[in-house]
Amino acid sequence: MSALLNNVEVLFTELVGIVSEFDEATGLGTITSDSANELESVIPFHCISIADGTRTISPGTRVRFETAFRTKRVEAINLVNL
């Protein structure tokens, strides 16, 4: 099921996973999802999607997130540290 949030189509909400990599220079990273509902187990994200506004996150951090269709691909958004 999907919904619109700030003109972005949110695909899945309340997913959980672990930040598998993050490059501070580019602000790009990936999350390995724990969710069996997710079609892809590795989901990319950009640092603007970190909910607390810090723009940095350590690999190995457990996070809750949503996925959305952005920039012609599915990305993780609204990352919250657990």
NORURKA-V121307 format. One line per field, one symbol per residue. phi: phi as a letter, one per 20 degrees, with the letter a starting at -180 (. if undefined). Layout:
phi = ???
//
This chain:
phi = .cbeclmdfeecdlecacfebbdffemdbccefefffffdeddfbdgfeffenfmbbegnfecdbddbeclmbececlfcfd
//
